Amino acid sequence: MKHYIKGHLLGVLSTAVLFGLVGSPALAHHGTANVYDNSKAVEMKGTITMFEWTNPHNQIHFDVTDATGKVTSWIAATEPPQVMLERGWTRRSLKPGDQVTAYVFVAKNGAPVGNLQRIVLADGKQLGTGGGAPAPAAAPAAPPPTK
């Protein structure tokens, strides 16, 4: 009987350790609500310096110049590459030197990092991530003149 209890206890402990090891990666993935202010995306006009197409999240590096001329380098994360492909992005969607308007859920601690909501290229093309509020619709065309 003593060996049965000892063997049973060893089995239970081994199972607990196994579940702990398997469950750790799932717990390691984080949400963004505690890091970024997801209530509103901040609009920033800037210049792309680097676009990293990589797992677990793409990274968009861009410089923003404020009214005083001070340049701040920002990094905005997106969804993983496979998700972004499904949303119309490619690894060549952004190039260094591209002028963009980025809408970013910024870090609550004031660091120049955030989670990208969408980005508008100089030609007006919008690339979104599917997160946050939808991109605004284009302004309706003016009605035809009445006679």
Backbone as JSON Lines, residues from 0, in Angstrom:
{"i":0,"aa":"M","n":[0.82,-1.19,0.0],"ca":[0.0,0.0,0.0],"c":[0.87,1.26,0.0]}
{"i":1,"aa":"K","n":[1.98,1.21,0.75],"ca":[2.87,2.36,0.84],"c":[3.46,2.69,-0.53]}
{"i":2,"aa":"H","n":[3.81,1.63,-1.3],"ca":[4.38,1.86,-2.64],"c":[3.32,2.44,-3.58]}
{"i":3,"aa":"Y","n":[2.05,2.03,-3.4],"ca":[0.97,2.55,-4.24],"c":[0.8,4.05,-4.01]}
{"i":4,"aa":"I","n":[0.79,4.48,-2.76],"ca":[0.62,5.9,-2.43],"c":[1.82,6.7,-2.95]}
{"i":5,"aa":"K","n":[3.01,6.16,-2.76],"ca":[4.21,6.83,-3.22],"c":[4.2,6.96,-4.75]}
{"i":6,"aa":"G","n":[3.82,5.89,-5.45],"ca":[3.74,5.91,-6.9],"c":[2.66,6.85,-7.4]}
{"i":7,"aa":"H","n":[1.52,6.86,-6.71],"ca":[0.41,7.75,-7.08],"c":[0.82,9.22,-6.88]}
{"i":8,"aa":"L","n":[1.46,9.5,-5.76],"ca":[1.91,10.86,-5.48],"c":[2.93,11.32,-6.53]}
{"i":9,"aa":"L","n":[3.84,10.43,-6.91],"ca":[4.83,10.75,-7.93],"c":[4.14,11.03,-9.27]}
{"i":10,"aa":"G","n":[3.13,10.26,-9.6],"ca":[2.38,10.47,-10.84],"c":[1.66,11.81,-10.85]}
{"i":11,"aa":"V","n":[1.04,12.16,-9.72],"ca":[0.32,13.43,-9.62],"c":[1.3,14.6,-9.74]}
{"i":12,"aa":"L","n":[2.43,14.52,-9.06],"ca":[3.43,15.59,-9.13],"c":[4.0,15.71,-10.54]}
{"i":13,"aa":"S","n":[4.27,14.59,-11.18],"ca":[4.8,14.62,-12.55],"c":[3.8,15.27,-13.5]}
{"i":14,"aa":"T","n":[2.54,14.94,-13.35],"ca":[1.5,15.54,-14.18],"c":[1.41,17.03,-13.95]}
{"i":15,"aa":"A","n":[1.48,17.45,-12.69],"ca":[1.41,18.88,-12.37],"c":[2.58,19.64,-12.99]}
{"i":16,"aa":"V","n":[3.76,19.06,-12.91],"ca":[4.94,19.7,-13.5],"c":[4.79,19.77,-15.01]}
{"i":17,"aa":"L","n":[4.32,18.7,-15.63],"ca":[4.12,18.68,-17.08],"c":[3.13,19.77,-17.51]}
{"i":18,"aa":"F","n":[1.99,19.87,-16.82],"ca":[1.02,20.91,-17.16],"c":[1.61,22.3,-16.95]}
{"i":19,"aa":"G","n":[2.42,22.46,-15.92],"ca":[3.06,23.74,-15.67],"c":[4.0,24.13,-16.8]}
{"i":20,"aa":"L","n":[4.76,23.17,-17.31],"ca":[5.69,23.44,-18.41],"c":[4.96,23.71,-19.72]}
{"i":21,"aa":"V","n":[3.93,22.95,-19.99],"ca":[3.17,23.13,-21.23],"c":[2.38,24.42,-21.18]}
{"i":22,"aa":"G","n":[1.86,24.79,-20.04],"ca":[1.03,25.98,-19.91],"c":[1.82,27.28,-19.86]}
{"i":23,"aa":"S","n":[3.11,27.21,-19.57],"ca":[3.91,28.43,-19.44],"c":[3.95,29.29,-20.69]}
{"i":24,"aa":"P","n":[4.14,28.71,-21.89],"ca":[4.14,29.57,-23.08],"c":[2.83,30.32,-23.27]}
{"i":25,"aa":"A","n":[1.72,29.69,-22.97],"ca":[0.42,30.35,-23.12],"c":[0.31,31.52,-22.15]}
{"i":26,"aa":"L","n":[0.82,31.36,-20.96],"ca":[0.77,32.44,-19.99],"c":[1.74,33.57,-20.33]}
{"i":27,"aa":"A","n":[2.78,33.24,-21.06],"ca":[3.79,34.24,-21.38],"c":[3.27,35.26,-22.38]}
{"i":28,"aa":"H","n":[2.33,34.88,-23.24],"ca":[1.81,35.84,-24.21],"c":[0.98,36.87,-23.46]}
{"i":29,"aa":"H","n":[1.14,38.1,-23.82],"ca":[0.56,39.19,-23.04],"c":[-0.55,39.9,-23.79]}
{"i":30,"aa":"G","n":[-1.41,40.53,-23.04],"ca":[-2.42,41.41,-23.63],"c":[-1.86,42.81,-23.69]}
{"i":31,"aa":"T","n":[-2.61,43.71,-24.32],"ca":[-2.11,45.07,-24.47],"c":[-2.82,46.07,-23.58]}
{"i":32,"aa":"A","n":[-3.92,45.67,-22.95],"ca":[-4.72,46.63,-22.18],"c":[-3.95,47.25,-21.01]}
{"i":33,"aa":"N","n":[-3.05,46.49,-20.42],"ca":[-2.32,47.03,-19.28],"c":[-1.09,47.85,-19.69]}
{"i":34,"aa":"V","n":[-0.73,47.81,-20.97],"ca":[0.46,48.52,-21.44],"c":[0.1,49.77,-22.25]}
{"i":35,"aa":"Y","n":[-0.89,49.64,-23.14],"ca":[-1.25,50.72,-24.05],"c":[-2.61,51.31,-23.7]}
{"i":36,"aa":"D","n":[-2.8,52.58,-24.05],"ca":[-4.09,53.23,-23.88],"c":[-4.92,52.9,-25.12]}
{"i":37,"aa":"N","n":[-5.74,51.86,-25.02],"ca":[-6.53,51.4,-26.15],"c":[-7.83,52.18,-26.32]}
{"i":38,"aa":"S","n":[-8.03,53.25,-25.55],"ca":[-9.27,54.01,-25.67],"c":[-9.26,54.94,-26.88]}
{"i":39,"aa":"K","n":[-8.06,55.34,-27.33],"ca":[-7.98,56.2,-28.51],"c":[-6.61,56.06,-29.15]}
{"i":40,"aa":"A","n":[-6.61,56.1,-30.47],"ca":[-5.35,56.05,-31.2],"c":[-4.86,57.48,-31.4]}
{"i":41,"aa":"V","n":[-3.58,57.69,-31.18],"ca":[-2.96,59.0,-31.35],"c":[-2.44,59.1,-32.79]}
{"i":42,"aa":"E","n":[-2.77,60.19,-33.46],"ca":[-2.32,60.43,-34.84],"c":[-0.92,61.04,-34.82]}
{"i":43,"aa":"M","n":[-0.01,60.44,-35.6],"ca":[1.36,60.94,-35.7],"c":[1.8,60.92,-37.15]}
{"i":44,"aa":"K","n":[2.36,62.02,-37.62],"ca":[2.92,62.08,-38.96],"c":[4.42,61.86,-38.83]}
{"i":45,"aa":"G","n":[4.94,60.95,-39.64],"ca":[6.35,60.65,-39.5],"c":[6.96,60.02,-40.74]}
{"i":46,"aa":"T","n":[8.22,59.62,-40.59],"ca":[8.99,59.03,-41.67],"c":[9.45,57.64,-41.22]}
{"i":47,"aa":"I","n":[9.16,56.64,-42.04],"ca":[9.57,55.27,-41.73],"c":[11.1,55.19,-41.74]}
{"i":48,"aa":"T","n":[11.66,54.59,-40.7],"ca":[13.11,54.36,-40.66],"c":[13.44,52.87,-40.83]}
{"i":49,"aa":"M","n":[12.5,51.99,-40.42],"ca":[12.72,50.55,-40.56],"c":[11.38,49.85,-40.39]}
{"i":50,"aa":"F","n":[11.21,48.75,-41.12],"ca":[10.03,47.91,-40.99],"c":[10.51,46.48,-40.82]}
{"i":51,"aa":"E","n":[10.29,45.93,-39.63],"ca":[10.72,44.57,-39.33],"c":[9.54,43.62,-39.48]}
{"i":52,"aa":"W","n":[9.62,42.74,-40.46],"ca":[8.59,41.74,-40.74],"c":[9.03,40.47,-40.01]}
{"i":53,"aa":"T","n":[8.57,40.29,-38.79],"ca":[9.09,39.21,-37.97],"c":[8.07,38.77,-36.93]}
{"i":54,"aa":"N","n":[8.19,37.53,-36.5],"ca":[7.37,37.02,-35.4],"c":[8.02,37.37,-34.08]}
{"i":55,"aa":"P","n":[7.29,37.57,-33.02],"ca":[5.85,37.36,-32.91],"c":[5.03,38.55,-33.38]}
{"i":56,"aa":"H","n":[5.63,39.73,-33.54],"ca":[4.92,40.91,-34.01],"c":[5.83,41.71,-34.92]}
{"i":57,"aa":"N","n":[5.27,42.23,-36.02],"ca":[6.04,43.14,-36.85],"c":[6.3,44.41,-36.06]}
{"i":58,"aa":"Q","n":[7.39,45.09,-36.39],"ca":[7.75,46.34,-35.72],"c":[7.95,47.42,-36.78]}
{"i":59,"aa":"I","n":[7.26,48.56,-36.58],"ca":[7.4,49.7,-37.47],"c":[8.16,50.78,-36.72]}
{"i":60,"aa":"H","n":[9.3,51.17,-37.23],"ca":[10.11,52.23,-36.64],"c":[9.9,53.49,-37.47]}
{"i":61,"aa":"F","n":[9.58,54.58,-36.82],"ca":[9.38,55.83,-37.56],"c":[9.75,57.02,-36.69]}
{"i":62,"aa":"D","n":[10.19,58.09,-37.34],"ca":[10.58,59.31,-36.66],"c":[9.48,60.35,-36.79]}
{"i":63,"aa":"V","n":[9.16,60.99,-35.68],"ca":[8.15,62.05,-35.64],"c":[8.84,63.33,-35.18]}
{"i":64,"aa":"T","n":[8.63,64.42,-35.94],"ca":[9.21,65.71,-35.58],"c":[8.11,66.59,-35.01]}
{"i":65,"aa":"D","n":[8.31,67.1,-33.8],"ca":[7.29,67.96,-33.18],"c":[7.43,69.41,-33.65]}
{"i":66,"aa":"A","n":[6.59,70.28,-33.14],"ca":[6.56,71.7,-33.57],"c":[7.86,72.42,-33.27]}
{"i":67,"aa":"T","n":[8.63,71.97,-32.28],"ca":[9.9,72.62,-31.94],"c":[11.07,72.09,-32.76]}
{"i":68,"aa":"G","n":[10.81,71.06,-33.57],"ca":[11.88,70.46,-34.37],"c":[12.51,69.25,-33.72]}
{"i":69,"aa":"K","n":[12.08,68.9,-32.53],"ca":[12.62,67.73,-31.84],"c":[12.1,66.45,-32.5]}
{"i":70,"aa":"V","n":[13.02,65.53,-32.81],"ca":[12.67,64.26,-33.44],"c":[12.59,63.17,-32.37]}
{"i":71,"aa":"T","n":[11.49,62.44,-32.39],"ca":[11.33,61.29,-31.48],"c":[11.18,60.04,-32.32]}
{"i":72,"aa":"S","n":[11.98,59.04,-32.01],"ca":[11.89,57.76,-32.72],"c":[10.87,56.88,-32.02]}
{"i":73,"aa":"W","n":[9.87,56.44,-32.78],"ca":[8.78,55.62,-32.26],"c":[8.89,54.2,-32.81]}
{"i":74,"aa":"I","n":[8.34,53.27,-32.06],"ca":[8.2,51.88,-32.52],"c":[6.76,51.47,-32.27]}
{"i":75,"aa":"A","n":[6.11,50.99,-33.32],"ca":[4.74,50.5,-33.2],"c":[4.71,49.03,-33.6]}
{"i":76,"aa":"A","n":[4.09,48.23,-32.76],"ca":[3.95,46.8,-33.04],"c":[2.67,46.53,-33.81]}
{"i":77,"aa":"T","n":[2.68,45.5,-34.63],"ca":[1.48,45.07,-35.33],"c":[1.2,43.61,-34.95]}
{"i":78,"aa":"E","n":[0.24,43.04,-35.62],"ca":[-0.04,41.61,-35.46],"c":[1.1,40.82,-36.11]}
{"i":79,"aa":"P","n":[1.11,39.5,-35.94],"ca":[2.14,38.67,-36.6],"c":[2.04,38.74,-38.13]}
{"i":80,"aa":"P","n":[3.12,38.41,-38.82],"ca":[3.13,38.5,-40.29],"c":[1.97,37.77,-40.96]}
{"i":81,"aa":"Q","n":[1.64,36.57,-40.54],"ca":[0.57,35.82,-41.2],"c":[-0.76,36.56,-41.11]}
{"i":82,"aa":"V","n":[-1.05,37.14,-39.96],"ca":[-2.28,37.91,-39.8],"c":[-2.25,39.14,-40.69]}
{"i":83,"aa":"M","n":[-1.09,39.8,-40.75],"ca":[-0.98,41.01,-41.56],"c":[-1.11,40.69,-43.06]}
{"i":84,"aa":"L","n":[-0.62,39.54,-43.5],"ca":[-0.81,39.12,-44.89],"c":[-2.3,39.03,-45.22]}
{"i":85,"aa":"E","n":[-3.06,38.48,-44.29],"ca":[-4.51,38.34,-44.49],"c":[-5.2,39.7,-44.55]}
{"i":86,"aa":"R","n":[-4.55,40.74,-44.02],"ca":[-5.12,42.09,-44.01],"c":[-4.54,42.97,-45.11]}
{"i":87,"aa":"G","n":[-3.81,42.36,-46.04],"ca":[-3.33,43.1,-47.2],"c":[-1.91,43.63,-47.11]}
{"i":88,"aa":"W","n":[-1.21,43.34,-46.03],"ca":[0.17,43.81,-45.87],"c":[1.13,42.81,-46.53]}
{"i":89,"aa":"T","n":[2.33,43.3,-46.86],"ca":[3.44,42.43,-47.27],"c":[4.69,42.97,-46.57]}
{"i":90,"aa":"R","n":[5.77,42.23,-46.7],"ca":[7.03,42.69,-46.1],"c":[7.55,43.94,-46.79]}
{"i":91,"aa":"R","n":[6.95,44.31,-47.93],"ca":[7.36,45.5,-48.67],"c":[6.34,46.63,-48.57]}
{"i":92,"aa":"S","n":[5.4,46.52,-47.64],"ca":[4.36,47.55,-47.5],"c":[4.93,48.89,-47.08]}
{"i":93,"aa":"L","n":[6.01,48.88,-46.31],"ca":[6.63,50.12,-45.82],"c":[8.12,50.07,-46.12]}
{"i":94,"aa":"K","n":[8.65,51.22,-46.55],"ca":[10.08,51.32,-46.84],"c":[10.67,52.52,-46.1]}
{"i":95,"aa":"P","n":[11.94,52.45,-45.72],"ca":[12.57,53.62,-45.11],"c":[12.4,54.83,-46.02]}
{"i":96,"aa":"G","n":[12.02,55.95,-45.41],"ca":[11.8,57.18,-46.15],"c":[10.34,57.45,-46.46]}
{"i":97,"aa":"D","n":[9.48,56.42,-46.37],"ca":[8.05,56.63,-46.62],"c":[7.48,57.62,-45.6]}
{"i":98,"aa":"Q","n":[6.71,58.57,-46.12],"ca":[6.0,59.52,-45.25],"c":[4.65,58.89,-44.93]}
{"i":99,"aa":"V","n":[4.32,58.83,-43.64],"ca":[3.09,58.16,-43.21],"c":[2.38,58.95,-42.13]}
{"i":100,"aa":"T","n":[1.11,58.65,-41.97],"ca":[0.36,59.08,-40.8],"c":[0.0,57.81,-40.06]}
{"i":101,"aa":"A","n":[0.53,57.66,-38.86],"ca":[0.3,56.45,-38.07],"c":[-0.7,56.77,-36.96]}
{"i":102,"aa":"Y","n":[-1.6,55.85,-36.73],"ca":[-2.55,55.93,-35.63],"c":[-2.17,54.83,-34.66]}
{"i":103,"aa":"V","n":[-1.7,55.24,-33.47],"ca":[-1.06,54.33,-32.55],"c":[-1.71,54.42,-31.17]}
{"i":104,"aa":"F","n":[-1.97,53.26,-30.58],"ca":[-2.37,53.2,-29.17],"c":[-1.06,53.27,-28.38]}
{"i":105,"aa":"V","n":[-0.81,54.41,-27.76],"ca":[0.51,54.67,-27.16],"c":[0.63,54.06,-25.77]}
{"i":106,"aa":"A","n":[1.88,53.89,-25.35],"ca":[2.17,53.32,-24.04],"c":[1.67,54.24,-22.94]}
{"i":107,"aa":"K","n":[1.12,53.63,-21.9],"ca":[0.6,54.4,-20.76],"c":[1.72,55.07,-19.98]}
{"i":108,"aa":"N","n":[2.94,54.53,-20.05],"ca":[4.04,55.09,-19.27],"c":[4.78,56.22,-19.98]}
{"i":109,"aa":"G","n":[4.32,56.61,-21.17],"ca":[4.94,57.73,-21.88],"c":[6.09,57.35,-22.79]}
{"i":110,"aa":"A","n":[6.48,56.09,-22.82],"ca":[7.56,55.65,-23.71],"c":[7.1,55.78,-25.16]}
{"i":111,"aa":"P","n":[8.02,56.04,-26.1],"ca":[7.64,56.21,-27.5],"c":[7.42,54.87,-28.22]}
{"i":112,"aa":"V","n":[6.53,54.09,-27.68],"ca":[6.16,52.79,-28.25],"c":[4.65,52.68,-28.23]}
{"i":113,"aa":"G","n":[4.14,51.82,-29.08],"ca":[2.71,51.63,-29.1],"c":[2.3,50.44,-29.93]}
{"i":114,"aa":"N","n":[0.99,50.3,-30.06],"ca":[0.38,49.23,-30.81],"c":[-0.35,49.89,-31.99]}
{"i":115,"aa":"L","n":[0.02,49.54,-33.2],"ca":[-0.52,50.2,-34.38],"c":[-2.0,49.86,-34.58]}
{"i":116,"aa":"Q","n":[-2.8,50.89,-34.83],"ca":[-4.19,50.68,-35.22],"c":[-4.28,50.66,-36.75]}
{"i":117,"aa":"R","n":[-3.7,51.68,-37.38],"ca":[-3.67,51.77,-38.84],"c":[-2.6,52.76,-39.24]}
{"i":118,"aa":"I","n":[-2.27,52.72,-40.51],"ca":[-1.28,53.64,-41.04],"c":[-1.77,54.09,-42.42]}
{"i":119,"aa":"V","n":[-1.57,55.37,-42.72],"ca":[-1.99,55.92,-44.0],"c":[-0.72,56.36,-44.74]}
{"i":120,"aa":"L","n":[-0.57,55.84,-45.95],"ca":[0.59,56.18,-46.76],"c":[0.38,57.54,-47.43]}
{"i":121,"aa":"A","n":[1.44,58.09,-47.98],"ca":[1.38,59.42,-48.6],"c":[0.36,59.49,-49.73]}
{"i":122,"aa":"D","n":[0.13,58.35,-50.41],"ca":[-0.83,58.34,-51.52],"c":[-2.27,58.14,-51.04]}
{"i":123,"aa":"G","n":[-2.46,58.08,-49.72],"ca":[-3.81,57.93,-49.16],"c":[-4.22,56.5,-48.88]}
{"i":124,"aa":"K","n":[-3.43,55.53,-49.32],"ca":[-3.75,54.12,-49.06],"c":[-3.65,53.84,-47.57]}
{"i":125,"aa":"Q","n":[-4.67,53.17,-47.03],"ca":[-4.68,52.83,-45.61],"c":[-4.38,51.35,-45.42]}
{"i":126,"aa":"L","n":[-3.53,51.07,-44.44],"ca":[-3.26,49.7,-44.03],"c":[-3.63,49.61,-42.56]}
{"i":127,"aa":"G","n":[-4.52,48.7,-42.24],"ca":[-4.96,48.55,-40.86],"c":[-4.48,47.25,-40.26]}
{"i":128,"aa":"T","n":[-4.67,47.14,-38.95],"ca":[-4.31,45.92,-38.26],"c":[-5.54,45.14,-37.82]}
{"i":129,"aa":"G","n":[-6.7,45.76,-37.94],"ca":[-7.92,45.1,-37.51],"c":[-8.24,45.36,-36.05]}
{"i":130,"aa":"G","n":[-7.35,46.06,-35.34],"ca":[-7.58,46.35,-33.93],"c":[-8.12,47.75,-33.72]}
{"i":131,"aa":"G","n":[-8.85,47.94,-32.66],"ca":[-9.33,49.27,-32.3],"c":[-10.46,49.75,-33.17]}
{"i":132,"aa":"A","n":[-10.69,51.04,-33.13],"ca":[-11.79,51.64,-33.89],"c":[-11.51,51.55,-35.37]}
{"i":133,"aa":"P","n":[-12.54,51.41,-36.19],"ca":[-12.33,51.32,-37.63],"c":[-11.81,52.63,-38.2]}
{"i":134,"aa":"A","n":[-11.15,52.52,-39.33],"ca":[-10.66,53.72,-40.02],"c":[-11.86,54.54,-40.46]}
{"i":135,"aa":"P","n":[-11.74,55.87,-40.44],"ca":[-12.87,56.69,-40.85],"c":[-13.17,56.48,-42.33]}
{"i":136,"aa":"A","n":[-14.42,56.56,-42.66],"ca":[-14.84,56.42,-44.05],"c":[-14.45,57.67,-44.82]}
{"i":137,"aa":"A","n":[-14.29,57.51,-46.1],"ca":[-13.95,58.67,-46.95],"c":[-15.12,59.64,-46.91]}
{"i":138,"aa":"A","n":[-14.81,60.91,-47.03],"ca":[-15.88,61.92,-47.02],"c":[-16.79,61.7,-48.22]}
{"i":139,"aa":"P","n":[-18.1,61.82,-48.03],"ca":[-19.0,61.6,-49.16],"c":[-18.78,62.67,-50.23]}
{"i":140,"aa":"A","n":[-18.99,62.26,-51.45],"ca":[-18.84,63.2,-52.57],"c":[-19.91,64.27,-52.45]}
{"i":141,"aa":"A","n":[-19.59,65.44,-52.94],"ca":[-20.57,66.55,-52.92],"c":[-21.74,66.18,-53.83]}
{"i":142,"aa":"P","n":[-22.94,66.53,-53.44],"ca":[-24.1,66.21,-54.3],"c":[-24.0,67.0,-55.6]}
{"i":143,"aa":"P","n":[-24.57,66.44,-56.67],"ca":[-24.51,67.16,-57.95],"c":[-25.29,68.46,-57.83]}
{"i":144,"aa":"P","n":[-24.88,69.48,-58.58],"ca":[-25.6,70.76,-58.5],"c":[-27.02,70.6,-58.99]}
{"i":145,"aa":"T","n":[-27.92,71.29,-58.33],"ca":[-29.32,71.24,-58.74],"c":[-29.6,72.33,-59.75]}
{"i":146,"aa":"K","n":[-30.53,72.07,-60.62],"ca":[-30.87,73.05,-61.67],"c":[-32.05,73.87,-61.29]}
